[in-house]
């Protein structure tokens, strides 16, 4: 692992499937909203590295804030697949 390459220790991990069982949940239909931050979506660090890791100043911070937003999915699905170092907020609406 280096200062700019943070994924080396995770190169062999692959994706992870997560299953969640909700007991006492009585809704027959629900709408799922996911907000995802990973290497491709919403990661200020990865965007900064793709810019050749310039010196961080107010202009760079403002730019990264404007482009680094989580990806949003809406779906009806039982299993989520996570990439290494991915963070995912899953909201279930019924």
C-alpha atoms as a printed R data frame, in Angstrom:
   type eleno elety resid chain resno       x       y       z
1  ATOM     1    CA   UNK     A     1   0.000   0.000   0.000
2  ATOM     2    CA   UNK     A     2   1.251   3.485  -0.830
3  ATOM     3    CA   UNK     A     3   0.072   6.980  -0.053
4  ATOM     4    CA   UNK     A     4  -1.840   7.120  -3.373
5  ATOM     5    CA   UNK     A     5  -2.722   3.439  -3.824
6  ATOM     6    CA   UNK     A     6  -4.940   2.367  -0.928
7  ATOM     7    CA   UNK     A     7  -6.496  -0.715  -2.579
8  ATOM     8    CA   UNK     A     8  -3.459  -3.042  -2.752
9  ATOM     9    CA   UNK     A     9  -4.305  -4.966   0.465
10 ATOM    10    CA   UNK     A    10  -7.819  -5.589  -0.881
11 ATOM    11    CA   UNK     A    11  -6.933  -6.699  -4.438
12 ATOM    12    CA   UNK     A    12  -7.772 -10.374  -3.802
13 ATOM    13    CA   UNK     A    13 -10.961  -9.873  -1.814
14 ATOM    14    CA   UNK     A    14 -13.452  -9.462  -4.639
15 ATOM    15    CA   UNK     A    15 -17.072  -8.545  -4.026
16 ATOM    16    CA   UNK     A    16 -19.125  -9.552  -1.004
17 ATOM    17    CA   UNK     A    17 -22.780 -10.563  -0.990
18 ATOM    18    CA   UNK     A    18 -24.797  -9.427   1.998
19 ATOM    19    CA   UNK     A    19 -28.137 -10.901   3.028
20 ATOM    20    CA   UNK     A    20 -30.385  -9.376   5.674
21 ATOM    21    CA   UNK     A    21 -33.436 -11.044   7.244
22 ATOM    22    CA   UNK     A    22 -35.915  -8.674   8.884
23 ATOM    23    CA   UNK     A    23 -38.054 -10.456  11.495
24 ATOM    24    CA   UNK     A    24 -41.431  -8.986  12.329
25 ATOM    25    CA   UNK     A    25 -41.464  -6.943   9.108
26 ATOM    26    CA   UNK     A    26 -45.045  -7.232   7.851
27 ATOM    27    CA   UNK     A    27 -44.983  -5.192   4.631
28 ATOM    28    CA   UNK     A    28 -45.499  -7.288   1.489
29 ATOM    29    CA   UNK     A    29 -44.008  -4.678  -0.829
30 ATOM    30    CA   UNK     A    30 -41.175  -2.294  -0.125
31 ATOM    31    CA   UNK     A    31 -39.108   0.186  -2.084
32 ATOM    32    CA   UNK     A    32 -35.344   0.068  -1.565
33 ATOM    33    CA   UNK     A    33 -33.100   3.124  -1.982
34 ATOM    34    CA   UNK     A    34 -29.314   2.622  -1.878
35 ATOM    35    CA   UNK     A    35 -26.698   5.342  -1.618
36 ATOM    36    CA   UNK     A    36 -23.253   4.032  -2.557
37 ATOM    37    CA   UNK     A    37 -19.729   5.358  -2.017
38 ATOM    38    CA   UNK     A    38 -16.959   3.280  -3.572
39 ATOM    39    CA   UNK     A    39 -13.914   3.613  -5.830
40 ATOM    40    CA   UNK     A    40 -16.067   4.664  -8.813
41 ATOM    41    CA   UNK     A    41 -18.759   6.761  -7.122
42 ATOM    42    CA   UNK     A    42 -18.553   9.495  -4.497
43 ATOM    43    CA   UNK     A    43 -14.968   8.921  -3.350
44 ATOM    44    CA   UNK     A    44 -13.173  12.260  -2.988
45 ATOM    45    CA   UNK     A    45  -9.872  10.412  -2.471
46 ATOM    46    CA   UNK     A    46 -10.146   8.478  -5.762
47 ATOM    47    CA   UNK     A    47 -11.167  11.607  -7.687
48 ATOM    48    CA   UNK     A    48  -8.219  13.492  -6.181
49 ATOM    49    CA   UNK     A    49  -5.826  10.684  -7.210
50 ATOM    50    CA   UNK     A    50  -7.297  10.697 -10.748
51 ATOM    51    CA   UNK     A    51  -6.406  14.417 -10.899
52 ATOM    52    CA   UNK     A    52  -2.745  13.390 -10.288
53 ATOM    53    CA   UNK     A    53  -3.050  14.178  -6.565
54 ATOM    54    CA   UNK     A    54  -2.552  17.960  -6.743
55 ATOM    55    CA   UNK     A    55  -1.801  20.050  -3.691
56 ATOM    56    CA   UNK     A    56  -5.080  20.468  -1.827
57 ATOM    57    CA   UNK     A    57  -6.361  24.022  -1.673
58 ATOM    58    CA   UNK     A    58  -9.804  25.605  -1.376
59 ATOM    59    CA   UNK     A    59 -10.447  25.352  -5.136
60 ATOM    60    CA   UNK     A    60  -9.654  21.601  -5.163
61 ATOM    61    CA   UNK     A    61 -11.844  21.011  -2.097
62 ATOM    62    CA   UNK     A    62 -14.768  22.923  -3.652
63 ATOM    63    CA   UNK     A    63 -14.394  20.968  -6.899
64 ATOM    64    CA   UNK     A    64 -14.289  17.595  -5.124
65 ATOM    65    CA   UNK     A    65 -17.341  18.521  -3.033
66 ATOM    66    CA   UNK     A    66 -19.239  19.387  -6.203
67 ATOM    67    CA   UNK     A    67 -18.513  16.124  -8.033
68 ATOM    68    CA   UNK     A    68 -18.235  13.529  -5.264
69 ATOM    69    CA   UNK     A    69 -21.771  12.482  -4.587
70 ATOM    70    CA   UNK     A    70 -22.924   8.953  -3.753
71 ATOM    71    CA   UNK     A    71 -24.486   6.897  -6.510
72 ATOM    72    CA   UNK     A    72 -28.183   6.271  -5.906
73 ATOM    73    CA   UNK     A    73 -30.110   3.134  -6.906
74 ATOM    74    CA   UNK     A    74 -33.759   2.360  -6.384
75 ATOM    75    CA   UNK     A    75 -34.907  -1.244  -6.718
76 ATOM    76    CA   UNK     A    76 -36.616  -4.249  -5.237
77 ATOM    77    CA   UNK     A    77 -33.892  -6.757  -4.484
78 ATOM    78    CA   UNK     A    78 -32.941  -9.133  -1.695
79 ATOM    79    CA   UNK     A    79 -29.147  -9.272  -2.004
80 ATOM    80    CA   UNK     A    80 -26.656  -6.396  -2.250
81 ATOM    81    CA   UNK     A    81 -23.171  -6.964  -3.692
82 ATOM    82    CA   UNK     A    82 -20.412  -4.835  -2.149
83 ATOM    83    CA   UNK     A    83 -16.991  -3.971  -3.605
84 ATOM    84    CA   UNK     A    84 -13.927  -3.796  -1.328
85 ATOM    85    CA   UNK     A    85 -14.005  -0.622   0.819
86 ATOM    86    CA   UNK     A    86 -17.532   0.204  -0.356
87 ATOM    87    CA   UNK     A    87 -19.957   1.924   1.987
88 ATOM    88    CA   UNK     A    88 -23.667   1.527   1.288
89 ATOM    89    CA   UNK     A    89 -26.694   3.044   3.013
90 ATOM    90    CA   UNK     A    90 -29.824   1.002   2.315
91 ATOM    91    CA   UNK     A    91 -33.187   2.583   3.109
92 ATOM    92    CA   UNK     A    92 -36.264   0.389   3.077
93 ATOM    93    CA   UNK     A    93 -39.579   2.198   2.568
94 ATOM    94    CA   UNK     A    94 -42.916   0.416   2.864
